[in-house]
């Protein structure tokens, strides 16, 4: 599978990015017009792993209504300021969600399915996960 993207300088520390699927985003080192590139990496990780967790839970017929991934990261003090540690906390809401199924979905995403997570780990980033289940009414 081939993917592509284009990033074009837009002046100062701003760039316009276009994904291969046609979406545009502004990247801004001063945070005046868009997120920083490293913030996008965290969002990509969160989106990738959340997609897996929700998909796995739905396949096991869990009644998921919401899934939020809160991502916190630490970066090296020296240049390059790479991520050294990332923690992803899932807050999964639903009806009658089973603890075992949610834990399994998080583990499968982390260890087998999330390409972003696996790529970062193979690059030396320590990634940890936790989850919380929120019961919602009918």
C-alpha positions, 0 to 999 in steps of 0.5 A: 500500500502506498500513501502520499502527502504534500507539505508546502511552506506558507511563510514563517513557521507555517506549512500547508499540508494536503493528504493523499486523500485530499484533506488540507491542514495548516501546520504552525510552529507558533500555534496561530493557525494550526497544530504543531507537527508533533501534536499531529503525530499524537492525534494520528496515534490516538485516531489509529488506536481508537479506531481499532478499539472501537472496531474490536469492541463492536465485533464482540457485540459490545454496546459502545456509545463513545470512546475518548483517547486522552494522550499524554507524552514526554519528549527528550530535552535535547534536539531532536526532541523525540517522544520518549514516553506516551500514555494513552488512556481510553475512556469507553462509554457504553451499556453493559461493557465487559471489563475483559473485552475492553482490556482485550481490545486495548491490548490487541490494538497496542500489540497487533493492529495499531500501525502508528503505535507499533511504529513508534514503539519500534523507534524506541518510544515507551507506550503505555495504556490504561482504560476506564469504562463509563456506564451510560443509561438506556 
